[in-house]
Amino acid sequence: MSASLPRILLTGFDPFGGEVINPSWETVRALHGRRIGGHQVVARLLPTEFAGSLRALKAALRETAPTIVLGVGQAGGRKQLSIERVAINVQDARIPDNAGAQPVDEPVIAGGPAAYFSTLPIKTMLAALHAHGLPAEISQSAGTYVCNHVAYAMLHLASKRRGVRAGFIHIPYLPVQAARLRGAASMAQADAERALEIALRAAIGTRIDRKLAAGSID
């Protein structure tokens, strides 16, 4: 791995909610060490825990000193990649995390802003994915579980570091997971890997985002 190239930090999660794999980590770790757009990809596994994920994220940022941070999470039930627009400063867990914690109506960062918008060019990334025939959308909510917790935390931490941009993407189940869940949508890991690489290339090459209608009426 080259020490001279700027770095992209990709994060994924360990399994939760009764699953034995998590597509976010399976996909992210497959890209570890890859060179994309003159950048070196470094993958890090985060625990699906509120407190533990924040500790691991801070350590990963210190170790890698990235210029781009992209968090990736599992969104079982979604049919396409979801590029998150915003992360909110609230934890409201419907189920306990992997450490047994279940915060309700608590902030991610006490005293932090109510929300952060992604600092990656989400519309350009969306257009690039569509141009390659990959199903994707702009999501208006990253939820209130550990994915949103990490998305908010990475945007908060990135805001304190000059030149660091950050964002978050949710990906569907892998086919092996969907096979156990009648009617569940899924995406092949090879497609998810290709999608992340395309999205990252778009992010690297774009500073001013495109204006494309990708909102929601629900």
Backbone as a chain_set.jsonl record, in Angstrom:
{"seq": "MSASLPRILLTGFDPFGGEVINPSWETVRALHGRRIGGHQVVARLLPTEFAGSLRALKAALRETAPTIVLGVGQAGGRKQLSIERVAINVQDARIPDNAGAQPVDEPVIAGGPAAYFSTLPIKTMLAALHAHGLPAEISQSAGTYVCNHVAYAMLHLASKRRGVRAGFIHIPYLPVQAARLRGAASMAQADAERALEIALRAAIGTRIDRKLAAGSID", "coords": {"N": [[0.848, -1.201, 0.0], [0.634, 2.158, -0.912], [2.291, 4.833, 0.66], [2.401, 7.385, -0.197], [0.217, 8.231, -1.636], [-2.911, 10.057, -1.587], [-5.553, 9.202, 0.691], [-8.511, 7.189, 0.792], [-10.922, 6.546, 3.129], [-12.837, 3.822, 3.743], [-15.635, 2.57, 5.406], [-17.234, -0.228, 6.949], [-19.747, -2.373, 8.476], [-20.026, -4.841, 11.131], [-22.014, -7.917, 11.302], [-25.512, -7.707, 12.281], [-28.647, -7.826, 14.081], [-29.388, -10.539, 13.914], [-28.297, -11.484, 11.551], [-25.645, -13.191, 9.775], [-23.718, -12.236, 8.142], [-22.625, -9.058, 6.864], [-23.432, -6.982, 4.28], [-22.202, -4.541, 3.875], [-19.602, -4.607, 5.03], [-18.534, -6.86, 3.701], [-18.432, -5.915, 1.109], [-16.905, -3.54, 1.289], [-14.416, -4.422, 2.314], [-13.464, -5.858, 0.183], [-12.541, -3.92, -1.484], [-10.352, -2.921, -0.257], [-7.101, -1.628, -0.33], [-7.168, -1.076, -3.015], [-6.489, 1.079, -5.827], [-7.964, 4.056, -6.658], [-8.743, 6.535, -8.832], [-6.256, 7.849, -8.368], [-6.058, 7.67, -5.647], [-5.603, 5.86, -2.586], [-7.354, 3.124, -1.305], [-8.484, 2.448, 1.91], [-9.837, 0.135, 4.046], [-11.976, -0.203, 6.859], [-13.335, -1.987, 9.575], [-16.225, -1.418, 11.436], [-17.771, -1.783, 14.612], [-21.189, -2.743, 15.109], [-22.276, -0.882, 17.049], [-23.215, 1.737, 19.164], [-21.462, 3.328, 20.923], [-19.035, 1.942, 20.544], [-18.592, 2.076, 17.759], [-18.026, 4.757, 17.344], [-15.616, 5.094, 18.721], [-13.98, 3.373, 17.207], [-14.139, 4.611, 14.706], [-12.918, 7.117, 15.177], [-10.316, 6.232, 15.724], [-9.649, 5.083, 13.251], [-9.656, 7.317, 11.583], [-7.528, 8.762, 12.659], [-5.422, 6.996, 12.108], [-5.374, 6.728, 9.314], [-5.616, 9.234, 8.078], [-7.388, 10.393, 5.981], [-8.513, 11.862, 2.808], [-10.996, 11.617, 1.796], [-13.902, 10.276, 3.208], [-15.988, 7.557, 3.315], [-18.764, 6.137, 4.542], [-20.366, 2.98, 4.746], [-23.326, 1.124, 4.862], [-25.689, -1.494, 5.774], [-28.894, -1.756, 4.386], [-31.421, -3.419, 4.746], [-34.108, -4.509, 2.785], [-34.272, -2.284, 1.163], [-34.231, -1.527, -2.333], [-32.263, -0.567, -3.902], [-29.075, 1.148, -4.221], [-28.552, 3.586, -1.748], [-27.786, 6.845, -1.564], [-26.893, 8.84, 0.962], [-28.267, 11.917, 1.951], [-28.331, 13.459, 4.293], [-27.425, 13.498, 7.754], [-28.609, 13.097, 11.05], [-28.616, 14.535, 14.364], [-29.339, 12.522, 16.384], [-30.042, 9.644, 18.349], [-32.044, 6.897, 18.232], [-32.967, 4.039, 18.976], [-34.517, 1.236, 17.66], [-34.019, -1.421, 18.102], [-31.695, -3.145, 20.292], [-28.159, -2.403, 20.096], [-25.164, -4.221, 19.06], [-23.811, -4.372, 21.421], [-25.701, -4.336, 23.282], [-26.761, -1.882, 23.915], [-29.342, 0.584, 23.852], [-30.089, 3.393, 23.021], [-32.402, 6.091, 23.379], [-33.773, 8.876, 21.897], [-31.419, 10.419, 22.231], [-28.535, 12.524, 21.798], [-26.136, 12.204, 19.111], [-23.697, 13.585, 19.138], [-23.22, 15.508, 21.807], [-24.384, 18.792, 22.028], [-23.803, 19.257, 19.404], [-24.485, 20.302, 15.946], [-27.905, 20.23, 14.655], [-28.047, 18.703, 12.357], [-26.059, 17.344, 9.667], [-25.167, 17.88, 6.307], [-24.204, 15.742, 3.627], [-20.893, 16.038, 2.423], [-19.967, 15.187, 0.069], [-20.276, 14.986, -3.546], [-23.275, 14.309, -4.125], [-25.288, 14.211, -6.099], [-23.858, 14.098, -8.496], [-22.579, 11.689, -8.108], [-24.814, 10.018, -8.091], [-25.734, 10.341, -10.752], [-23.58, 9.214, -12.125], [-23.722, 6.542, -11.311], [-26.216, 5.802, -12.379], [-25.605, 6.128, -15.078], [-24.036, 3.96, -15.519], [-25.801, 1.937, -15.372], [-26.654, 1.122, -12.86], [-28.814, 0.635, -10.102], [-29.882, 3.285, -8.129], [-30.466, 5.819, -5.633], [-31.177, 9.053, -4.171], [-31.229, 9.299, -0.784], [-33.23, 10.58, 1.823], [-33.002, 10.195, 4.491], [-30.968, 8.69, 6.889], [-31.85, 7.104, 8.84], [-32.127, 6.29, 12.378], [-30.434, 4.701, 13.707], [-27.37, 2.837, 14.174], [-26.055, 3.323, 11.753], [-26.798, 5.971, 10.981], [-25.756, 7.218, 13.209], [-22.968, 6.831, 12.84], [-22.675, 8.098, 10.346], [-23.341, 10.761, 10.995], [-21.354, 11.267, 12.934], [-18.971, 10.954, 11.438], [-19.184, 13.041, 9.616], [-19.219, 15.194, 11.376], [-16.661, 14.953, 12.589], [-15.064, 15.161, 10.296], [-15.571, 17.768, 9.608], [-13.905, 19.168, 11.216], [-11.461, 18.864, 10.151], [-9.309, 20.065, 7.784], [-10.019, 20.051, 4.351], [-11.128, 17.509, 4.236], [-13.614, 15.396, 3.026], [-16.853, 13.911, 3.413], [-19.288, 11.225, 3.515], [-22.166, 9.016, 3.206], [-23.367, 5.779, 2.296], [-26.009, 3.527, 1.791], [-26.426, 0.035, 1.243], [-28.2, -2.696, -0.353], [-29.39, -5.948, 0.905], [-27.263, -8.84, 0.459], [-27.55, -11.445, -2.056], [-27.456, -13.994, -0.782], [-28.435, -13.462, 1.727], [-30.987, -12.5, 1.152], [-32.149, -14.78, 0.137], [-33.054, -16.177, 2.3], [-35.099, -14.668, 3.132], [-38.138, -14.258, 2.191], [-39.028, -12.665, -0.746], [-37.395, -10.463, -0.35], [-35.421, -7.715, -1.44], [-32.25, -7.612, -3.186], [-28.712, -7.219, -3.876], [-26.07, -8.125, -5.972], [-22.794, -8.81, -4.766], [-20.628, -8.14, -6.411], [-21.724, -6.15, -8.019], [-22.254, -4.217, -6.098], [-19.665, -3.621, -5.253], [-18.621, -2.548, -7.64], [-20.3, -0.356, -7.868], [-19.571, 1.234, -5.638], [-16.963, 1.881, -6.357], [-17.406, 3.378, -8.706], [-18.924, 5.499, -7.662], [-17.046, 6.631, -5.944], [-15.043, 7.441, -7.747], [-16.453, 9.444, -9.066], [-16.805, 11.211, -6.945], [-14.166, 11.923, -6.32], [-13.41, 13.326, -8.601], [-15.009, 15.582, -8.639], [-15.859, 18.726, -7.469], [-17.78, 20.731, -7.4], [-21.076, 20.144, -7.161], [-23.557, 18.598, -9.319], [-26.755, 19.922, -10.384], [-29.505, 18.192, -9.989], [-32.765, 16.883, -10.141], [-33.751, 14.976, -7.503], [-35.314, 14.477, -5.381], [-37.844, 13.719, -2.862], [-41.327, 12.963, -2.496], [-42.628, 11.849, -0.437]], "CA": [[0.0, 0.0, 0.0], [1.483, 3.33, -1.052], [2.146, 5.854, 1.696], [2.466, 8.705, -0.813], [-1.064, 8.577, -2.248], [-4.004, 10.432, -0.685], [-6.304, 8.011, 1.07], [-9.96, 7.116, 0.987], [-11.311, 5.64, 4.203], [-14.135, 3.167, 3.585], [-16.003, 1.821, 6.605], [-18.384, -1.123, 6.91], [-20.159, -2.842, 9.799], [-20.183, -6.267, 11.361], [-23.425, -8.32, 11.226], [-26.398, -7.37, 13.397], [-30.051, -8.191, 13.878], [-29.556, -11.948, 13.595], [-27.585, -11.854, 10.324], [-24.298, -13.719, 9.992], [-22.831, -11.393, 7.341], [-23.108, -7.706, 6.604], [-22.957, -6.64, 2.929], [-21.342, -3.352, 3.88], [-18.211, -5.008, 5.256], [-18.101, -7.76, 2.634], [-18.142, -5.094, -0.071], [-15.833, -2.584, 1.578], [-13.114, -5.056, 2.464], [-13.02, -6.29, -1.132], [-11.895, -2.775, -2.132], [-9.178, -2.521, 0.52], [-5.844, -1.655, -1.07], [-7.336, -0.708, -4.425], [-6.229, 2.466, -6.193], [-9.091, 4.635, -7.386], [-8.557, 7.952, -9.116], [-5.059, 8.379, -7.736], [-6.189, 7.536, -4.199], [-5.492, 4.51, -2.031], [-8.497, 2.772, -0.467], [-8.23, 1.746, 3.168], [-11.113, -0.314, 4.609], [-11.981, -0.461, 8.29], [-14.553, -2.573, 10.125], [-16.777, -0.781, 12.63], [-18.778, -2.599, 15.288], [-22.543, -2.191, 15.086], [-22.474, -0.418, 18.415], [-23.184, 3.203, 19.204], [-20.214, 3.83, 21.503], [-17.885, 1.28, 19.939], [-18.355, 2.555, 16.395], [-17.409, 6.08, 17.404], [-14.208, 4.889, 19.087], [-13.284, 2.778, 16.062], [-14.067, 5.619, 13.649], [-11.882, 8.085, 15.542], [-9.016, 5.576, 15.55], [-9.406, 4.925, 11.821], [-9.316, 8.635, 11.037], [-6.16, 9.082, 13.088], [-4.46, 6.093, 11.47], [-5.351, 6.804, 7.853], [-5.562, 10.632, 7.617], [-7.944, 10.371, 4.624], [-9.09, 13.073, 2.235], [-12.404, 11.269, 1.603], [-14.413, 9.236, 4.093], [-17.286, 7.069, 2.877], [-19.334, 5.08, 5.348], [-21.276, 2.096, 4.024], [-24.137, 0.344, 5.779], [-26.737, -2.376, 5.252], [-30.283, -1.303, 4.473], [-32.252, -4.536, 4.328], [-35.422, -4.092, 2.305], [-34.138, -1.307, 0.074], [-34.026, -2.187, -3.618], [-31.173, 0.06, -4.645], [-28.143, 1.902, -3.398], [-29.105, 4.844, -1.232], [-26.776, 7.836, -1.222], [-27.532, 9.636, 2.009], [-28.113, 13.372, 1.858], [-28.24, 14.135, 5.587], [-27.366, 12.711, 8.995], [-29.179, 13.922, 12.111], [-27.983, 14.391, 15.674], [-30.218, 11.8, 17.316], [-30.008, 8.191, 18.421], [-33.36, 6.404, 18.66], [-32.769, 2.657, 18.543], [-35.666, 0.329, 17.747], [-33.485, -2.647, 18.681], [-30.374, -2.908, 20.892], [-26.995, -2.629, 19.241], [-24.483, -5.48, 19.365], [-23.313, -4.32, 22.799], [-26.866, -4.307, 24.158], [-27.207, -0.514, 24.186], [-30.521, 0.997, 23.101], [-30.386, 4.785, 23.358], [-33.647, 6.66, 22.85], [-33.82, 10.341, 21.901], [-30.161, 10.956, 22.74], [-27.727, 13.055, 20.688], [-24.895, 11.537, 18.708], [-22.671, 14.462, 19.697], [-23.864, 16.507, 22.662], [-24.069, 20.161, 21.646], [-23.52, 19.347, 17.971], [-25.601, 20.814, 15.129], [-29.031, 19.312, 14.498], [-27.812, 17.807, 11.22], [-24.999, 17.636, 8.707], [-25.355, 17.4, 4.949], [-23.043, 15.118, 3.007], [-19.992, 16.964, 1.729], [-19.62, 14.58, -1.212], [-21.181, 15.434, -4.619], [-24.212, 13.184, -4.163], [-26.02, 14.166, -7.371], [-22.905, 13.627, -9.494], [-22.415, 10.258, -7.835], [-26.05, 9.378, -8.541], [-25.738, 10.334, -12.214], [-22.565, 8.27, -12.573], [-24.247, 5.195, -11.098], [-27.259, 5.577, -13.379], [-24.971, 6.01, -16.388], [-23.483, 2.609, -15.602], [-26.887, 0.976, -15.261], [-26.797, 0.635, -11.49], [-29.957, 1.256, -9.425], [-29.463, 4.135, -7.014], [-31.352, 6.924, -5.289], [-30.797, 9.925, -3.067], [-32.049, 9.037, 0.401], [-33.373, 11.767, 2.66], [-32.85, 9.825, 5.899], [-30.112, 7.546, 7.186], [-32.426, 6.434, 9.988], [-31.704, 6.774, 13.702], [-29.69, 3.611, 14.329], [-25.918, 3.021, 14.192], [-25.613, 3.914, 10.485], [-26.915, 7.42, 11.098], [-24.797, 7.603, 14.251], [-21.648, 6.911, 12.213], [-22.726, 9.133, 9.309], [-23.265, 12.07, 11.664], [-20.056, 11.409, 13.592], [-17.892, 11.164, 10.476], [-19.319, 14.393, 9.082], [-18.802, 16.101, 12.449], [-15.205, 14.879, 12.713], [-14.474, 15.684, 9.061], [-15.707, 19.236, 9.591], [-12.798, 19.725, 12.007], [-10.215, 18.566, 9.44], [-9.279, 20.807, 6.527], [-9.918, 19.306, 3.111], [-11.699, 16.166, 4.324], [-15.025, 15.302, 2.658], [-17.415, 12.668, 3.947], [-20.663, 10.889, 3.171], [-22.61, 7.678, 3.608], [-24.196, 5.048, 1.332], [-26.6, 2.255, 2.209], [-26.561, -0.951, 0.176], [-29.18, -3.733, -0.017], [-28.927, -7.28, 1.27], [-26.669, -9.722, -0.534], [-28.496, -12.508, -2.428], [-27.48, -15.081, 0.185], [-29.323, -13.043, 2.808], [-32.35, -12.397, 0.626], [-32.673, -16.129, -0.102], [-33.732, -16.624, 3.524], [-36.167, -13.71, 3.432], [-38.995, -14.332, 1.009], [-39.406, -11.405, -1.376], [-36.479, -9.362, -0.044], [-34.552, -7.251, -2.523], [-30.832, -7.84, -2.941], [-27.776, -6.776, -4.901], [-24.861, -8.941, -6.01], [-21.649, -8.107, -4.204], [-19.818, -7.57, -7.502], [-22.362, -4.892, -8.423], [-22.047, -3.251, -5.015], [-18.266, -3.188, -5.336], [-18.498, -1.677, -8.812], [-21.015, 0.884, -7.568], [-18.764, 2.065, -4.746], [-15.827, 2.418, -7.118], [-17.929, 4.423, -9.591], [-19.301, 6.639, -6.823], [-15.826, 7.262, -5.451], [-14.407, 8.156, -8.863], [-17.224, 10.674, -9.272], [-16.53, 12.112, -5.822], [-12.795, 12.418, -6.448], [-13.286, 14.254, -9.723], [-16.03, 16.639, -8.614], [-15.906, 19.63, -6.311], [-19.064, 21.438, -7.443], [-22.046, 19.114, -7.51], [-24.566, 18.885, -10.33], [-28.123, 20.171, -9.919], [-30.413, 17.224, -10.572], [-33.925, 16.599, -9.282], [-33.697, 13.633, -6.932], [-35.968, 14.584, -4.091], [-38.905, 12.773, -2.537], [-42.6, 13.599, -2.136], [-43.204, 11.14, 0.7]], "C": [[0.877, 1.242, 0.0], [1.204, 4.355, 0.036], [2.074, 7.248, 1.101], [1.139, 9.157, -1.406], [-2.051, 9.094, -1.201], [-4.911, 9.235, -0.464], [-7.811, 8.244, 1.13], [-10.203, 6.127, 2.117], [-12.724, 5.139, 3.927], [-14.437, 2.39, 4.862], [-17.23, 0.955, 6.332], [-18.643, -1.653, 8.31], [-20.128, -4.363, 9.89], [-21.673, -6.624, 11.359], [-24.217, -7.912, 12.47], [-27.788, -7.893, 13.086], [-30.266, -9.635, 13.477], [-28.883, -12.406, 12.32], [-26.187, -12.371, 10.658], [-23.268, -13.017, 9.111], [-23.453, -10.011, 7.22], [-22.564, -7.284, 5.242], [-22.046, -5.424, 2.897], [-19.882, -3.742, 4.067], [-17.711, -5.927, 4.157], [-17.694, -6.968, 1.395], [-16.945, -4.191, 0.147], [-14.477, -3.275, 1.651], [-12.58, -5.589, 1.137], [-12.29, -5.174, -1.876], [-10.633, -2.32, -1.396], [-7.904, -2.679, -0.306], [-5.953, -1.239, -2.521], [-6.991, 0.769, -4.644], [-7.377, 2.951, -7.062], [-8.82, 6.12, -7.582], [-7.364, 8.576, -8.432], [-5.092, 8.36, -6.232], [-6.051, 6.067, -3.801], [-6.672, 4.254, -1.098], [-8.029, 1.991, 0.76], [-9.59, 1.411, 3.779], [-10.955, -0.579, 6.095], [-13.353, -0.987, 8.712], [-14.956, -1.834, 11.388], [-17.753, -1.744, 13.298], [-20.149, -1.941, 15.183], [-22.94, -1.874, 16.525], [-22.379, 1.108, 18.41], [-21.844, 3.708, 19.722], [-19.003, 3.241, 20.798], [-17.568, 1.776, 18.546], [-17.668, 3.912, 16.397], [-15.931, 5.968, 17.777], [-13.412, 4.355, 17.901], [-13.124, 3.778, 14.926], [-12.977, 6.639, 13.943], [-10.492, 7.494, 15.344], [-8.664, 5.445, 14.072], [-9.018, 6.25, 11.173], [-7.905, 9.039, 11.419], [-5.134, 8.272, 12.307], [-4.3, 6.365, 9.974], [-5.219, 8.218, 7.305], [-6.123, 10.773, 6.206], [-8.339, 11.757, 4.131], [-10.58, 12.879, 1.941], [-12.754, 10.148, 2.574], [-15.798, 8.842, 3.585], [-17.706, 5.914, 3.775], [-20.333, 4.286, 4.519], [-22.02, 1.252, 5.048], [-25.154, -0.521, 5.059], [-28.105, -1.737, 5.445], [-31.157, -2.417, 3.919], [-33.641, -4.073, 3.939], [-35.358, -3.055, 1.208], [-33.747, -2.038, -1.208], [-32.832, -1.648, -4.389], [-30.208, 0.735, -3.685], [-28.775, 3.225, -2.984], [-27.961, 5.757, -0.82], [-27.417, 8.804, -0.236], [-27.215, 11.122, 1.872], [-27.752, 13.997, 3.206], [-28.133, 13.12, 6.717], [-27.803, 13.622, 10.132], [-28.59, 13.559, 13.473], [-28.937, 13.74, 16.676], [-29.962, 10.303, 17.197], [-31.362, 7.74, 18.974], [-33.462, 4.967, 18.172], [-34.028, 1.82, 18.756], [-35.27, -1.006, 18.348], [-32.145, -2.328, 19.343], [-29.261, -3.092, 19.87], [-26.289, -3.907, 19.682], [-23.846, -5.516, 20.747], [-24.468, -4.275, 23.799], [-27.383, -2.92, 24.488], [-28.397, -0.156, 23.294], [-30.9, 2.427, 23.476], [-31.665, 5.265, 22.679], [-33.602, 8.173, 23.02], [-32.584, 10.966, 22.568], [-29.34, 11.49, 21.572], [-26.557, 12.153, 20.353], [-23.713, 12.278, 19.32], [-23.378, 15.541, 20.509], [-23.411, 17.904, 22.259], [-23.755, 20.337, 20.176], [-24.698, 19.93, 17.214], [-26.707, 19.781, 14.994], [-28.785, 18.295, 13.393], [-26.586, 18.264, 10.45], [-25.434, 17.103, 7.349], [-24.068, 16.754, 4.458], [-22.194, 16.18, 2.32], [-19.402, 16.331, 0.464], [-20.635, 15.016, -2.271], [-22.226, 14.355, -4.919], [-24.978, 13.087, -5.487], [-25.106, 13.683, -8.511], [-22.665, 12.128, -9.337], [-23.632, 9.477, -8.331], [-26.063, 9.256, -10.065], [-24.737, 9.322, -12.76], [-23.051, 6.828, -12.416], [-25.318, 4.859, -12.127], [-26.659, 5.385, -14.769], [-24.36, 4.631, -16.603], [-24.542, 1.542, -15.36], [-27.098, 0.399, -13.883], [-27.938, 1.356, -10.782], [-29.51, 2.028, -8.185], [-30.459, 5.266, -6.829], [-30.65, 7.839, -4.294], [-31.765, 9.646, -1.925], [-32.058, 10.275, 1.288], [-33.23, 11.461, 4.149], [-31.979, 8.592, 6.033], [-30.625, 6.783, 8.408], [-31.977, 7.053, 11.298], [-30.93, 5.7, 14.456], [-28.189, 3.871, 14.159], [-25.399, 3.611, 12.88], [-25.681, 5.439, 10.533], [-25.924, 7.965, 12.122], [-23.402, 7.803, 13.648], [-21.617, 7.996, 11.139], [-22.602, 10.524, 9.925], [-21.871, 12.284, 12.253], [-18.949, 11.667, 12.577], [-17.972, 12.546, 9.833], [-18.887, 15.44, 10.112], [-17.281, 16.126, 12.562], [-14.51, 15.433, 11.476], [-14.528, 17.205, 9.007], [-14.589, 19.922, 10.364], [-11.45, 19.548, 11.313], [-10.239, 19.226, 8.064], [-9.148, 19.842, 5.338], [-10.498, 17.913, 3.132], [-13.182, 16.219, 3.997], [-15.568, 13.939, 3.068], [-18.857, 12.478, 3.506], [-20.954, 9.443, 3.526], [-23.512, 7.084, 2.522], [-24.73, 3.783, 1.996], [-26.683, 1.321, 1.009], [-27.536, -2.046, 0.609], [-28.524, -5.006, 0.522], [-28.123, -7.906, 0.126], [-27.671, -10.827, -0.875], [-28.576, -13.642, -1.414], [-28.344, -14.739, 1.393], [-30.769, -13.046, 2.336], [-32.973, -13.762, 0.4], [-33.417, -16.667, 1.112], [-34.966, -15.781, 3.837], [-37.046, -13.574, 2.201], [-39.368, -12.935, 0.5], [-38.467, -10.248, -1.114], [-35.633, -9.008, -1.257], [-33.094, -7.512, -2.161], [-30.011, -7.263, -4.087], [-26.543, -7.659, -4.832], [-23.672, -8.144, -5.49], [-20.786, -7.475, -5.282], [-20.395, -6.242, -7.974], [-22.17, -3.818, -7.357], [-20.615, -2.73, -5.016], [-18.076, -2.21, -6.486], [-19.16, -0.332, -8.55], [-20.197, 1.796, -6.66], [-17.576, 2.666, -5.484], [-16.273, 3.539, -8.05], [-18.27, 5.678, -8.804], [-18.066, 7.374, -6.321], [-15.093, 8.012, -6.558], [-15.125, 9.479, -9.139], [-16.922, 11.688, -8.179], [-15.146, 12.733, -5.935], [-12.709, 13.514, -7.5], [-14.214, 15.441, -9.701], [-15.961, 17.448, -7.325], [-17.225, 20.388, -6.243], [-20.106, 20.463, -7.976], [-23.0, 19.574, -8.608], [-25.9, 19.188, -9.668], [-29.06, 19.24, -10.671], [-31.574, 17.007, -9.599], [-33.855, 15.164, -8.813], [-34.311, 13.623, -5.542], [-37.068, 13.556, -3.914], [-40.169, 13.545, -2.177], [-43.289, 12.86, -0.995], [-42.419, 11.377, 1.966]], "O": [[1.776, 1.362, 0.833], [0.056, 4.706, 0.305], [1.726, 8.201, 1.799], [0.951, 10.347, -1.656], [-2.04, 8.634, -0.059], [-5.025, 8.361, -1.323], [-8.297, 9.324, 1.466], [-9.734, 4.99, 2.06], [-13.678, 5.916, 3.883], [-13.593, 1.637, 5.347], [-18.136, 1.341, 5.593], [-17.856, -1.414, 9.226], [-20.193, -5.072, 8.886], [-22.514, -5.727, 11.41], [-23.664, -7.788, 13.562], [-28.067, -8.341, 11.974], [-31.227, -9.94, 12.77], [-28.889, -13.601, 12.022], [-25.62, -12.03, 11.696], [-22.066, -13.187, 9.316], [-24.649, -9.825, 7.444], [-21.347, -7.232, 5.063], [-21.214, -5.289, 2.0], [-19.015, -3.259, 3.339], [-16.569, -5.789, 3.719], [-16.727, -7.315, 0.717], [-16.07, -4.09, -0.713], [-13.494, -2.769, 1.109], [-11.37, -5.755, 0.982], [-11.512, -5.442, -2.792], [-9.926, -1.43, -1.869], [-7.662, -3.728, -0.903], [-4.936, -1.065, -3.193], [-7.18, 1.6, -3.755], [-7.715, 2.333, -8.071], [-8.686, 6.869, -6.615], [-7.441, 9.712, -7.963], [-4.238, 8.973, -5.591], [-6.344, 5.162, -4.583], [-6.96, 5.059, -0.212], [-7.284, 1.016, 0.658], [-10.406, 2.305, 4.004], [-9.937, -1.11, 6.54], [-14.39, -0.496, 8.265], [-14.147, -1.642, 12.295], [-18.489, -2.45, 12.608], [-20.252, -0.714, 15.171], [-23.811, -2.511, 17.116], [-21.541, 1.682, 17.715], [-21.156, 4.449, 19.019], [-18.052, 3.957, 20.489], [-16.398, 1.887, 18.18], [-16.821, 4.184, 15.546], [-15.091, 6.668, 17.212], [-12.308, 4.823, 17.623], [-12.092, 3.797, 14.255], [-12.198, 6.989, 13.056], [-9.59, 8.173, 14.852], [-7.518, 5.668, 13.681], [-8.143, 6.289, 10.308], [-7.169, 9.593, 10.603], [-4.101, 8.798, 11.893], [-3.2, 6.241, 9.435], [-4.758, 8.395, 6.178], [-5.41, 11.228, 5.312], [-8.481, 12.697, 4.913], [-11.334, 13.848, 1.848], [-11.994, 9.193, 2.739], [-16.677, 9.692, 3.441], [-17.086, 4.85, 3.77], [-21.056, 4.845, 3.695], [-21.421, 0.728, 5.986], [-25.445, -0.308, 3.882], [-28.43, -1.244, 6.525], [-31.582, -2.368, 2.765], [-34.281, -3.326, 4.68], [-36.282, -2.948, 0.402], [-33.028, -3.037, -1.174], [-32.438, -2.211, -5.41], [-30.486, 0.874, -2.494], [-29.444, 3.888, -3.776], [-27.254, 5.484, 0.15], [-28.373, 9.502, -0.572], [-26.063, 11.523, 1.702], [-26.968, 14.944, 3.266], [-28.684, 12.022, 6.638], [-27.413, 14.789, 10.178], [-28.134, 12.438, 13.699], [-29.292, 14.341, 17.689], [-29.704, 9.774, 16.116], [-31.767, 8.159, 20.058], [-33.982, 4.708, 17.087], [-34.538, 1.707, 19.871], [-36.071, -1.654, 19.022], [-31.515, -1.332, 18.988], [-29.405, -3.841, 18.904], [-26.765, -4.599, 20.582], [-23.393, -6.568, 21.197], [-24.251, -4.186, 25.007], [-28.338, -2.782, 25.253], [-28.45, -0.546, 22.128], [-31.898, 2.655, 24.159], [-31.963, 4.887, 21.546], [-33.42, 8.688, 24.123], [-32.69, 11.906, 23.356], [-29.437, 10.964, 20.463], [-26.051, 11.428, 21.209], [-22.84, 11.672, 19.942], [-24.061, 16.395, 19.945], [-22.215, 18.175, 22.158], [-23.467, 21.451, 19.736], [-25.792, 20.046, 17.765], [-26.475, 18.589, 15.195], [-29.254, 17.16, 13.472], [-26.14, 19.405, 10.565], [-25.998, 16.013, 7.25], [-22.972, 17.173, 4.832], [-22.722, 17.11, 1.71], [-18.466, 16.862, -0.133], [-21.756, 15.383, -1.92], [-22.07, 13.581, -5.863], [-25.282, 11.985, -5.943], [-25.548, 12.941, -9.388], [-22.562, 11.397, -10.322], [-23.493, 8.404, -8.918], [-26.368, 8.192, -10.604], [-25.016, 8.646, -13.75], [-22.817, 5.993, -13.29], [-25.329, 3.76, -12.683], [-27.15, 4.57, -15.551], [-24.189, 4.191, -17.74], [-24.214, 0.372, -15.164], [-27.656, -0.688, -13.74], [-28.02, 2.582, -10.855], [-28.844, 1.482, -7.306], [-31.197, 5.624, -7.747], [-29.665, 7.458, -3.66], [-32.98, 9.749, -2.091], [-31.034, 10.93, 1.48], [-33.325, 12.365, 4.979], [-32.214, 7.576, 5.379], [-29.928, 5.924, 8.948], [-31.507, 8.19, 11.334], [-30.783, 5.766, 15.677], [-27.783, 5.025, 14.015], [-24.4, 4.33, 12.889], [-24.721, 6.117, 10.164], [-25.332, 9.028, 11.932], [-22.74, 8.808, 13.909], [-20.637, 8.735, 11.034], [-21.847, 11.363, 9.433], [-21.28, 13.352, 12.09], [-18.077, 12.504, 12.816], [-16.943, 13.155, 9.537], [-18.268, 16.445, 9.765], [-16.68, 17.198, 12.625], [-13.482, 16.1, 11.588], [-13.649, 17.849, 8.437], [-14.351, 21.117, 10.191], [-10.423, 20.014, 11.807], [-11.133, 18.945, 7.265], [-8.297, 18.953, 5.322], [-10.378, 17.188, 2.144], [-13.929, 16.986, 4.605], [-14.846, 12.942, 3.071], [-19.554, 13.435, 3.17], [-20.107, 8.738, 4.074], [-24.313, 7.79, 1.909], [-23.997, 3.064, 2.674], [-26.974, 1.755, -0.106], [-27.687, -2.299, 1.804], [-27.301, -5.127, 0.587], [-28.292, -7.536, -1.036], [-28.553, -11.121, -0.068], [-29.652, -14.199, -1.202], [-28.923, -15.63, 2.015], [-31.661, -13.532, 3.031], [-34.195, -13.901, 0.463], [-34.304, -17.511, 0.979], [-35.774, -16.136, 4.696], [-36.709, -12.841, 1.272], [-39.949, -12.131, 1.229], [-38.708, -9.145, -1.606], [-35.189, -9.881, -2.002], [-32.744, -7.619, -0.986], [-30.546, -6.873, -5.125], [-26.024, -7.914, -3.745], [-23.559, -6.945, -5.746], [-20.262, -6.379, -5.085], [-19.65, -5.315, -8.293], [-21.95, -2.649, -7.677], [-20.381, -1.54, -4.804], [-17.445, -1.166, -6.323], [-18.646, 0.71, -8.958], [-20.137, 3.004, -6.89], [-17.223, 3.824, -5.264], [-15.581, 4.551, -8.17], [-17.947, 6.789, -9.223], [-18.046, 8.604, -6.28], [-14.577, 9.105, -6.327], [-14.49, 10.499, -9.409], [-16.796, 12.883, -8.449], [-14.97, 13.924, -5.678], [-12.015, 14.513, -7.31], [-14.218, 16.237, -10.64], [-16.003, 16.893, -6.227], [-17.733, 20.658, -5.155], [-20.015, 20.012, -9.118], [-23.222, 20.77, -8.802], [-26.154, 18.769, -8.539], [-29.372, 19.465, -11.84], [-31.378, 16.954, -8.385], [-33.893, 14.237, -9.622], [-33.896, 12.875, -4.656], [-37.208, 12.634, -4.718], [-40.099, 14.642, -1.624], [-44.41, 13.203, -0.622], [-42.774, 10.848, 3.019]]}, "num_chains": 1, "name": "protein.A"}
